[in-house]
């Protein structure tokens, strides 16, 4: 990779959003695209193609990134991304970028090089392992206290048994309470790391691979319900 920028610079743009929902809505893409276009205009460069990755927090492969790198390698173009710091905790991305042999530019960190990316990858891997350890410890502590994480099939079981509506609501509520209490230390750890908004908490839960009580992904709405349930029990 080289730091010199040729006057006839050709660019392959790579953009990334972390959820399918964001990919469909364009959330986050517009800002990345604008940054790359402004950079290209300022450098009188040509964007020859653009690749957009939509990925979950647990996904390790990057098919669009590999396509972008292949094109850059074949054409001698430079891979450009809007924000390297936004991806600085993504070890898979950083290692793929470092080992590609393709020239790259980050609009927010134009001085980045192989050494920078290599160090970021090591830090990202260490942080991911630390997060995984804290999550396991928090769940183990909750289990040791006798907290059950809830039964997502409890409502269905009651329906099959022909139980009344009051019993159903009571059981579902109790399951939700148990699940919320089990997640309380994880939510506290996420907030202490600086992720305080509902959207940030949802993103971090998804990044850590923690599923909702129904086995799905986290959004603002279900994080709001979870935190409200926790606040109600603390009051």
Backbone as CSV, one residue per row, in Angstrom:
resi,resn,N_x,N_y,N_z,CA_x,CA_y,CA_z,C_x,C_y,C_z
1,UNK,0.837,-1.169,0.000,0.000,0.000,0.000,0.887,1.239,0.000
2,UNK,0.461,2.277,-0.637,1.266,3.472,-0.754,0.466,4.654,-0.282
3,UNK,1.178,5.695,0.166,0.503,6.883,0.653,0.378,7.949,-0.419
4,UNK,1.146,7.834,-1.521,1.083,8.831,-2.568,-0.233,8.725,-3.318
5,UNK,-0.801,9.862,-3.656,-2.060,9.918,-4.367,-1.797,10.421,-5.775
6,UNK,-2.069,9.602,-6.756,-1.855,10.009,-8.139,-2.935,10.996,-8.551
7,UNK,-2.619,11.869,-9.524,-3.581,12.879,-9.967,-4.753,12.238,-10.689
8,UNK,-4.514,11.099,-11.334,-5.590,10.413,-12.043,-6.091,9.240,-11.213
9,UNK,-6.360,9.499,-9.962,-6.723,8.457,-9.012,-8.053,7.818,-9.385
10,UNK,-8.072,6.486,-9.398,-9.317,5.731,-9.597,-9.638,5.006,-8.304
11,UNK,-10.889,5.062,-7.942,-11.296,4.552,-6.642,-12.356,3.471,-6.777
12,UNK,-12.287,2.481,-5.877,-13.359,1.512,-5.673,-13.912,1.788,-4.281
13,UNK,-15.170,2.183,-4.208,-15.769,2.568,-2.933,-16.350,1.355,-2.224
14,UNK,-16.101,1.287,-0.922,-16.671,0.225,-0.090,-17.405,0.873,1.074
15,UNK,-18.688,0.524,1.187,-19.524,1.068,2.262,-20.087,-0.100,3.064
16,UNK,-20.403,0.156,4.322,-20.871,-0.926,5.186,-21.913,-0.430,6.164
17,UNK,-22.983,-1.214,6.294,-23.935,-1.017,7.385,-24.077,-2.342,8.107
18,UNK,-24.462,-2.274,9.391,-24.343,-3.466,10.222,-25.601,-4.303,10.327
19,UNK,-26.735,-3.846,9.818,-27.953,-4.656,9.888,-28.710,-4.584,8.579
20,UNK,-29.532,-5.601,8.324,-30.360,-5.615,7.121,-31.316,-4.436,7.128
21,UNK,-31.837,-4.108,8.305,-32.775,-2.994,8.406,-32.129,-1.695,7.971
22,UNK,-30.893,-1.460,8.415,-30.191,-0.256,8.007,-29.900,-0.279,6.518
23,UNK,-29.577,-1.475,5.996,-29.281,-1.580,4.571,-30.471,-1.206,3.716
24,UNK,-31.659,-1.639,4.137,-32.858,-1.334,3.371,-33.235,0.135,3.479
25,UNK,-33.035,0.720,4.648,-33.453,2.097,4.858,-32.437,3.099,4.339
26,UNK,-31.203,2.651,4.140,-30.157,3.573,3.722,-29.519,4.304,4.880
27,UNK,-29.926,3.961,6.121,-29.390,4.613,7.296,-27.885,4.391,7.380
28,UNK,-27.135,5.459,7.446,-25.685,5.368,7.528,-25.003,5.373,6.181
29,UNK,-25.673,4.876,5.142,-25.056,4.834,3.812,-24.910,6.227,3.212
30,UNK,-25.903,7.045,3.431,-25.883,8.371,2.803,-24.672,9.171,3.262
31,UNK,-24.389,9.137,4.552,-23.251,9.882,5.072,-21.936,9.320,4.535
32,UNK,-21.827,7.993,4.481,-20.602,7.391,3.943,-20.408,7.755,2.475
33,UNK,-21.496,7.666,1.725,-21.415,7.961,0.291,-21.051,9.418,0.039
34,UNK,-21.628,10.308,0.846,-21.338,11.731,0.679,-19.871,12.011,0.985
35,UNK,-19.340,11.370,2.035,-17.939,11.586,2.389,-17.009,11.117,1.276
36,UNK,-17.316,9.953,0.693,-16.480,9.425,-0.386,-16.585,10.297,-1.631
37,UNK,-17.793,10.724,-1.960,-17.971,11.580,-3.143,-17.271,12.920,-2.970
38,UNK,-17.357,13.495,-1.769,-16.660,14.764,-1.519,-15.151,14.578,-1.628
39,UNK,-14.662,13.439,-1.120,-13.234,13.149,-1.204,-12.804,13.003,-2.661
40,UNK,-13.591,12.254,-3.436,-13.268,12.040,-4.849,-13.269,13.366,-5.612
41,UNK,-14.246,14.210,-5.321,-14.317,15.506,-5.995,-13.102,16.360,-5.660
42,UNK,-12.710,16.376,-4.393,-11.575,17.190,-3.971,-10.272,16.708,-4.596
43,UNK,-10.147,15.396,-4.808,-8.921,14.832,-5.377,-9.017,14.643,-6.891
44,UNK,-10.134,15.071,-7.488,-10.368,14.893,-8.927,-10.209,13.423,-9.307
45,UNK,-10.772,12.566,-8.474,-10.668,11.127,-8.684,-11.966,10.584,-9.267
46,UNK,-11.874,9.395,-9.855,-13.024,8.726,-10.459,-13.396,7.502,-9.628
47,UNK,-14.651,7.418,-9.206,-15.152,6.228,-8.521,-15.642,5.264,-9.597
48,UNK,-14.895,4.178,-9.825,-15.237,3.283,-10.925,-16.303,2.268,-10.551
49,UNK,-16.457,1.997,-9.252,-17.514,1.086,-8.814,-17.704,1.270,-7.322
50,UNK,-18.838,0.739,-6.851,-19.201,0.922,-5.458,-19.777,-0.394,-4.924
51,UNK,-19.354,-0.810,-3.734,-19.822,-2.056,-3.127,-20.358,-1.744,-1.727
52,UNK,-21.526,-2.293,-1.435,-22.172,-2.040,-0.147,-22.379,-3.357,0.583
53,UNK,-21.826,-3.440,1.778,-21.941,-4.637,2.610,-23.041,-4.426,3.650
54,UNK,-23.942,-5.392,3.749,-24.936,-5.407,4.830,-24.652,-6.640,5.666
55,UNK,-24.255,-6.431,6.912,-23.791,-7.553,7.716,-24.332,-7.454,9.129
56,UNK,-24.370,-8.585,9.811,-24.727,-8.619,11.225,-23.461,-8.584,12.052
57,UNK,-23.645,-8.340,13.352,-22.479,-8.236,14.210,-21.693,-9.515,14.318
58,UNK,-22.350,-10.673,14.114,-21.663,-11.957,14.274,-21.073,-12.483,12.971
59,UNK,-21.310,-11.801,11.881,-20.854,-12.293,10.586,-19.357,-12.076,10.416
60,UNK,-18.661,-13.082,9.939,-17.215,-12.972,9.788,-16.775,-12.871,8.331
61,UNK,-17.604,-13.301,7.384,-17.208,-13.190,5.987,-17.651,-11.833,5.450
62,UNK,-16.934,-11.351,4.449,-17.224,-10.054,3.852,-17.213,-10.206,2.328
63,UNK,-18.270,-10.778,1.741,-18.252,-11.042,0.298,-18.133,-9.782,-0.540
64,UNK,-18.803,-8.705,-0.149,-18.717,-7.475,-0.926,-17.340,-6.838,-0.803
65,UNK,-16.738,-6.946,0.371,-15.380,-6.439,0.530,-14.425,-7.195,-0.373
66,UNK,-14.577,-8.504,-0.441,-13.684,-9.295,-1.298,-13.884,-8.939,-2.775
67,UNK,-15.125,-8.705,-3.165,-15.387,-8.274,-4.542,-14.732,-6.921,-4.820
68,UNK,-14.842,-6.019,-3.856,-14.239,-4.697,-4.019,-12.716,-4.798,-4.119
69,UNK,-12.131,-5.634,-3.271,-10.674,-5.809,-3.296,-10.223,-6.464,-4.596
70,UNK,-10.988,-7.451,-5.079,-10.639,-8.112,-6.338,-10.642,-7.108,-7.487
71,UNK,-11.665,-6.261,-7.544,-11.739,-5.266,-8.622,-10.581,-4.277,-8.521
72,UNK,-10.293,-3.815,-7.293,-9.191,-2.878,-7.111,-7.865,-3.504,-7.541
73,UNK,-7.701,-4.786,-7.227,-6.463,-5.492,-7.583,-6.340,-5.642,-9.100
74,UNK,-7.440,-5.974,-9.753,-7.419,-6.189,-11.201,-7.229,-4.902,-11.989
75,UNK,-7.765,-3.805,-11.452,-7.728,-2.540,-12.189,-6.627,-1.597,-11.733
76,UNK,-5.962,-1.956,-10.631,-4.950,-1.065,-10.082,-5.544,0.124,-9.366
77,UNK,-6.835,0.061,-9.078,-7.504,1.164,-8.390,-7.221,1.098,-6.893
78,UNK,-7.655,2.126,-6.192,-7.466,2.233,-4.742,-8.805,2.047,-4.051
79,UNK,-8.842,1.179,-3.055,-10.056,0.998,-2.266,-10.225,2.202,-1.352
80,UNK,-11.421,2.768,-1.310,-11.674,3.920,-0.438,-12.855,3.604,0.464
81,UNK,-12.715,3.916,1.744,-13.799,3.782,2.708,-13.971,5.125,3.396
82,UNK,-15.169,5.350,3.922,-15.459,6.657,4.523,-14.837,6.796,5.903
83,UNK,-14.996,5.765,6.735,-14.584,5.897,8.127,-13.877,4.628,8.602
84,UNK,-12.585,4.704,8.717,-11.839,3.565,9.256,-12.074,3.432,10.754
85,UNK,-12.254,4.553,11.455,-12.441,4.455,12.900,-13.749,3.756,13.248
86,UNK,-14.756,3.857,12.373,-16.029,3.175,12.622,-15.856,1.659,12.564
87,UNK,-14.850,1.189,11.816,-14.617,-0.244,11.654,-13.441,-0.730,12.486
88,UNK,-12.944,0.131,13.372,-11.697,-0.201,14.056,-11.828,-1.369,15.015
89,UNK,-13.080,-1.774,15.375,-13.257,-2.934,16.255,-13.626,-4.183,15.482
90,UNK,-13.597,-4.113,14.162,-13.979,-5.235,13.320,-12.714,-5.939,12.846
91,UNK,-12.294,-6.951,13.592,-11.020,-7.612,13.307,-11.015,-8.266,11.934
92,UNK,-12.141,-8.903,11.547,-12.184,-9.591,10.253,-11.974,-8.604,9.106
93,UNK,-12.617,-7.465,9.180,-12.447,-6.449,8.139,-11.001,-5.978,8.081
94,UNK,-10.444,-5.659,9.233,-9.097,-5.103,9.277,-8.059,-6.096,8.771
95,UNK,-8.200,-7.366,9.151,-7.233,-8.370,8.710,-7.337,-8.604,7.202
96,UNK,-8.573,-8.629,6.686,-8.752,-8.784,5.242,-8.121,-7.618,4.507
97,UNK,-8.331,-6.411,5.015,-7.772,-5.222,4.391,-6.251,-5.232,4.450
98,UNK,-5.716,-5.600,5.599,-4.260,-5.597,5.772,-3.564,-6.573,4.841
99,UNK,-4.171,-7.760,4.655,-3.520,-8.821,3.897,-3.842,-8.801,2.407
100,UNK,-4.621,-7.837,1.959,-5.096,-7.838,0.573,-4.025,-7.444,-0.433
101,UNK,-3.064,-6.632,-0.002,-2.080,-6.122,-0.948,-2.605,-5.002,-1.823
102,UNK,-3.801,-4.536,-1.549,-4.432,-3.469,-2.337,-4.204,-2.134,-1.639
103,UNK,-3.971,-1.091,-2.432,-3.877,0.251,-1.871,-5.237,0.670,-1.325
104,UNK,-5.239,1.361,-0.213,-6.510,1.806,0.347,-6.373,3.210,0.916
105,UNK,-7.520,3.856,1.013,-7.606,5.178,1.633,-8.833,5.214,2.528
106,UNK,-8.701,5.822,3.668,-9.839,6.083,4.538,-10.009,7.593,4.609
107,UNK,-11.202,8.069,4.274,-11.439,9.512,4.213,-11.149,10.166,5.563
108,UNK,-11.513,9.489,6.661,-11.323,10.095,7.979,-9.917,9.880,8.531
109,UNK,-9.156,8.915,7.948,-7.787,8.654,8.405,-6.882,8.433,7.195
110,UNK,-6.627,9.467,6.408,-5.849,9.280,5.171,-4.424,8.826,5.417
111,UNK,-3.931,8.970,6.667,-2.558,8.553,6.972,-2.457,7.084,7.332
112,UNK,-3.581,6.362,7.383,-3.573,4.950,7.786,-2.730,4.120,6.830
113,UNK,-2.035,3.123,7.371,-1.196,2.242,6.559,-1.264,0.824,7.111
114,UNK,-0.416,-0.061,6.598,-0.417,-1.465,7.036,-0.221,-1.589,8.545
115,UNK,0.719,-0.807,9.092,1.017,-0.890,10.516,-0.185,-0.439,11.335
116,UNK,-0.796,0.664,10.922,-1.975,1.169,11.626,-3.065,0.113,11.670
117,UNK,-3.363,-0.472,10.520,-4.439,-1.457,10.428,-4.091,-2.720,11.208
118,UNK,-2.832,-3.138,11.163,-2.424,-4.320,11.905,-2.611,-4.146,13.405
119,UNK,-2.244,-2.980,13.922,-2.415,-2.693,15.348,-3.898,-2.662,15.699
120,UNK,-4.705,-2.029,14.841,-6.144,-1.979,15.077,-6.747,-3.378,15.133
121,UNK,-6.270,-4.254,14.254,-6.803,-5.621,14.224,-6.495,-6.359,15.521
122,UNK,-5.272,-6.194,16.052,-4.912,-6.837,17.306,-5.767,-6.319,18.459
123,UNK,-5.969,-4.995,18.500,-6.793,-4.401,19.548,-8.231,-4.883,19.423
124,UNK,-8.737,-4.947,18.185,-10.117,-5.393,17.963,-10.320,-6.819,18.433
125,UNK,-9.356,-7.698,18.126,-9.461,-9.088,18.545,-9.450,-9.205,20.066
126,UNK,-8.561,-8.450,20.708,-8.474,-8.488,22.161,-9.766,-7.974,22.795
127,UNK,-10.323,-6.912,22.235,-11.553,-6.354,22.784,-12.717,-7.324,22.609
128,UNK,-12.789,-7.971,21.447,-13.863,-8.933,21.211,-13.797,-10.078,22.219
129,UNK,-12.583,-10.556,22.491,-12.427,-11.634,23.471,-12.804,-11.157,24.875
130,UNK,-12.460,-9.911,25.203,-12.806,-9.376,26.522,-14.314,-9.231,26.676
131,UNK,-14.989,-8.775,25.612,-16.447,-8.636,25.647,-17.099,-9.999,25.830
132,UNK,-16.598,-10.994,25.083,-17.150,-12.346,25.195,-16.978,-12.886,26.608
133,UNK,-15.830,-12.628,27.204,-15.574,-13.106,28.567,-16.508,-12.432,29.558
134,UNK,-16.684,-11.094,29.432,-17.568,-10.376,30.348,-19.000,-10.858,30.212
135,UNK,-19.419,-11.137,28.968,-20.784,-11.619,28.750,-20.987,-12.977,29.408
136,UNK,-20.037,-13.902,29.228,-20.139,-15.229,29.846,-20.167,-15.121,31.365
137,UNK,-19.334,-14.240,31.917,-19.290,-14.079,33.362,-20.602,-13.511,33.895
138,UNK,-21.174,-12.546,33.164,-22.438,-11.949,33.601,-23.565,-12.975,33.580
139,UNK,-23.613,-13.794,32.530,-24.647,-14.829,32.440,-24.450,-15.901,33.518
140,UNK,-23.189,-16.250,33.779,-22.907,-17.249,34.818,-23.306,-16.720,36.196
141,UNK,-23.051,-15.421,36.436,-23.422,-14.825,37.720,-24.935,-14.816,37.885
142,UNK,-25.650,-14.508,36.794,-27.116,-14.504,36.852,-27.641,-15.915,37.140
143,UNK,-27.038,-16.900,36.504,-27.464,-18.286,36.721,-27.190,-18.730,38.149
144,UNK,-26.051,-18.286,38.693,-25.703,-18.649,40.065,-26.692,-18.052,41.063
145,UNK,-27.274,-16.928,40.717,-28.272,-16.303,41.592,-29.641,-16.953,41.440
146,UNK,-29.730,-17.943,40.549,-30.996,-18.627,40.349,-31.916,-17.955,39.360
147,UNK,-31.380,-16.996,38.589,-32.200,-16.290,37.610,-32.371,-17.167,36.380
148,UNK,-33.594,-17.340,35.946,-33.881,-18.056,34.711,-34.080,-17.041,33.598
149,UNK,-33.542,-17.356,32.425,-33.613,-16.408,31.319,-34.925,-16.478,30.574
150,UNK,-35.892,-17.223,31.082,-37.227,-17.224,30.481,-37.404,-18.344,29.479
151,UNK,-38.653,-18.646,29.207,-39.005,-19.694,28.247,-39.804,-19.065,27.112
152,UNK,-39.208,-18.850,25.946,-39.933,-18.211,24.856,-41.131,-19.011,24.389
153,UNK,-41.202,-20.303,24.750,-42.337,-21.132,24.337,-43.402,-21.261,25.425
154,UNK,-43.240,-20.492,26.516,-44.172,-20.613,27.623,-45.603,-20.285,27.229
155,UNK,-45.790,-19.223,26.456,-47.136,-18.833,26.058,-47.775,-19.906,25.196
156,UNK,-46.993,-20.464,24.271,-47.534,-21.504,23.395,-47.928,-22.733,24.194
157,UNK,-47.106,-23.065,25.205,-47.410,-24.234,26.032,-48.713,-24.032,26.793
158,UNK,-48.929,-22.833,27.304,-50.169,-22.554,28.027,-51.379,-22.622,27.108
159,UNK,-51.207,-22.130,25.886,-52.332,-22.201,24.939,-52.696,-23.652,24.650
160,UNK,-51.644,-24.490,24.464,-51.912,-25.891,24.178,-52.589,-26.574,25.358
161,UNK,-52.261,-26.112,26.578,-52.850,-26.704,27.770,-54.237,-26.153,28.066
162,UNK,-54.666,-25.162,27.319,-56.000,-24.602,27.506,-56.123,-23.719,28.722
163,UNK,-55.024,-23.126,29.190,-55.072,-22.259,30.353,-55.766,-20.949,29.995
164,UNK,-56.283,-20.274,31.018,-57.006,-19.027,30.814,-56.086,-17.878,30.482
165,UNK,-56.706,-16.748,30.079,-55.947,-15.571,29.686,-55.142,-14.981,30.822
166,UNK,-55.678,-14.991,32.040,-54.960,-14.416,33.174,-53.685,-15.199,33.462
167,UNK,-53.799,-16.513,33.435,-52.616,-17.344,33.668,-51.585,-17.144,32.572
168,UNK,-52.053,-17.023,31.365,-51.148,-16.797,30.243,-50.389,-15.495,30.410
169,UNK,-51.119,-14.422,30.716,-50.470,-13.118,30.869,-49.490,-13.138,32.036
170,UNK,-49.873,-13.805,33.117,-49.003,-13.864,34.286,-47.702,-14.601,33.980
171,UNK,-47.818,-15.717,33.262,-46.630,-16.510,32.932,-45.722,-15.773,31.959
172,UNK,-46.327,-15.165,30.946,-45.531,-14.414,29.971,-44.806,-13.270,30.656
173,UNK,-45.516,-12.562,31.549,-44.902,-11.448,32.270,-43.759,-11.921,33.160
174,UNK,-43.971,-13.063,33.847,-42.918,-13.594,34.713,-41.689,-14.000,33.904
175,UNK,-41.917,-14.615,32.751,-40.789,-14.989,31.883,-40.018,-13.764,31.426
176,UNK,-40.767,-12.720,31.050,-40.128,-11.489,30.595,-39.340,-10.840,31.718
177,UNK,-39.880,-10.882,32.945,-39.168,-10.320,34.091,-37.866,-11.070,34.343
178,UNK,-37.932,-12.398,34.312,-36.737,-13.207,34.534,-35.681,-12.941,33.464
179,UNK,-36.142,-12.847,32.226,-35.211,-12.587,31.127,-34.541,-11.232,31.304
180,UNK,-35.328,-10.213,31.678,-34.787,-8.871,31.875,-33.758,-8.851,33.003
181,UNK,-34.075,-9.520,34.114,-33.127,-9.552,35.232,-31.824,-10.257,34.844
182,UNK,-31.947,-11.279,34.018,-30.740,-11.975,33.575,-29.850,-11.103,32.707
183,UNK,-30.471,-10.197,31.962,-29.698,-9.312,31.088,-29.239,-8.042,31.786
184,UNK,-29.742,-7.777,32.988,-29.439,-6.520,33.674,-27.944,-6.229,33.784
185,UNK,-27.112,-7.205,34.216,-25.680,-6.898,34.318,-25.025,-6.642,32.960
186,UNK,-25.530,-7.265,31.925,-24.977,-7.035,30.584,-25.339,-5.636,30.106
187,UNK,-26.596,-5.231,30.346,-27.013,-3.881,29.973,-26.181,-2.847,30.731
188,UNK,-25.960,-3.104,32.023,-25.162,-2.174,32.829,-23.740,-2.058,32.286
189,UNK,-23.165,-3.209,31.872,-21.803,-3.192,31.330,-21.753,-2.434,30.008
190,UNK,-22.770,-2.629,29.173,-22.824,-1.922,27.891,-22.924,-0.421,28.119
191,UNK,-23.767,-0.005,29.069,-23.924,1.415,29.349,-22.656,2.009,29.928
192,UNK,-21.966,1.237,30.766,-20.716,1.745,31.343,-19.626,1.901,30.294
193,UNK,-19.769,1.170,29.178,-18.811,1.315,28.070,-19.136,2.510,27.185
194,UNK,-20.193,3.242,27.534,-20.521,4.457,26.786,-21.656,4.328,25.806
195,UNK,-22.279,3.136,25.725,-23.405,2.929,24.811,-24.697,3.195,25.587
196,UNK,-25.171,4.428,25.554,-26.256,4.825,26.442,-27.593,5.016,25.742
197,UNK,-27.610,5.248,24.450,-28.885,5.423,23.763,-29.501,4.061,23.467
198,UNK,-30.816,4.060,23.236,-31.497,2.797,22.926,-30.917,2.162,21.670
199,UNK,-30.653,2.970,20.654,-30.102,2.435,19.404,-28.706,1.864,19.619
200,UNK,-27.902,2.557,20.423,-26.537,2.073,20.679,-26.555,0.771,21.480
201,UNK,-27.463,0.685,22.448,-27.573,-0.548,23.248,-28.006,-1.708,22.362
202,UNK,-28.991,-1.467,21.486,-29.447,-2.513,20.571,-28.309,-2.984,19.676
203,UNK,-27.560,-2.037,19.138,-26.445,-2.386,18.260,-25.400,-3.212,18.992
204,UNK,-25.116,-2.847,20.241,-24.103,-3.569,21.000,-24.580,-4.963,21.386
205,UNK,-25.857,-5.100,21.744,-26.397,-6.434,22.037,-26.287,-7.341,20.816
206,UNK,-26.631,-6.798,19.651,-26.521,-7.587,18.415,-25.072,-7.927,18.118
207,UNK,-24.167,-6.984,18.354,-22.748,-7.223,18.069,-22.187,-8.312,18.966
208,UNK,-22.720,-8.418,20.186,-22.247,-9.439,21.117,-22.923,-10.792,20.887
209,UNK,-23.854,-10.835,19.930,-24.517,-12.091,19.618,-25.588,-12.485,20.610
210,UNK,-26.107,-11.535,21.378,-27.150,-11.825,22.363,-28.510,-11.686,21.694
211,UNK,-29.332,-12.720,21.792,-30.637,-12.737,21.142,-31.713,-12.212,22.080
212,UNK,-32.815,-11.772,21.499,-33.970,-11.394,22.293,-34.612,-12.645,22.885
213,UNK,-35.622,-12.453,23.708,-36.295,-13.595,24.340,-36.948,-14.491,23.300
214,UNK,-37.321,-13.909,22.144,-37.911,-14.695,21.059,-36.863,-15.212,20.084
215,UNK,-35.600,-14.982,20.391,-34.527,-15.479,19.536,-34.235,-14.605,18.341
216,UNK,-34.653,-13.334,18.386,-34.432,-12.432,17.263,-33.355,-11.403,17.551
217,UNK,-33.314,-10.364,16.714,-32.344,-9.292,16.881,-32.964,-8.130,17.643
218,UNK,-32.108,-7.296,18.185,-32.542,-6.174,19.010,-32.772,-4.920,18.172
219,UNK,-33.832,-4.199,18.500,-34.134,-2.910,17.884,-34.454,-1.921,19.001
220,UNK,-34.642,-0.684,18.630,-34.937,0.352,19.620,-36.166,-0.028,20.450
221,UNK,-37.198,-0.551,19.800,-38.456,-0.836,20.489,-38.301,-1.880,21.586
222,UNK,-37.620,-3.015,21.276,-37.527,-4.037,22.323,-36.495,-3.690,23.392
223,UNK,-35.486,-2.865,23.054,-34.588,-2.380,24.097,-35.341,-1.424,25.022
224,UNK,-36.206,-0.593,24.445,-37.017,0.315,25.264,-37.883,-0.478,26.244
225,UNK,-38.510,-1.538,25.745,-39.344,-2.374,26.619,-38.512,-3.028,27.720
226,UNK,-37.317,-3.497,27.340,-36.454,-4.154,28.315,-36.022,-3.187,29.415
227,UNK,-35.537,-2.005,29.027,-35.057,-1.044,30.023,-36.196,-0.527,30.884
228,UNK,-37.390,-0.375,30.302,-38.545,0.048,31.097,-38.890,-1.006,32.142
229,UNK,-38.838,-2.275,31.743,-39.125,-3.359,32.686,-38.111,-3.365,33.822
230,UNK,-36.849,-3.141,33.499,-35.814,-3.081,34.525,-36.027,-1.891,35.452
231,UNK,-36.375,-0.734,34.858,-36.622,0.458,35.687,-37.830,0.256,36.606
232,UNK,-38.861,-0.404,36.097,-40.052,-0.639,36.917,-39.740,-1.500,38.130
233,UNK,-38.854,-2.466,37.940,-38.514,-3.361,39.047,-37.588,-2.696,40.050
234,UNK,-36.824,-1.691,39.590,-35.918,-0.992,40.492,-36.622,0.092,41.279
235,UNK,-37.757,0.565,40.764,-38.473,1.653,41.430,-39.329,1.142,42.591
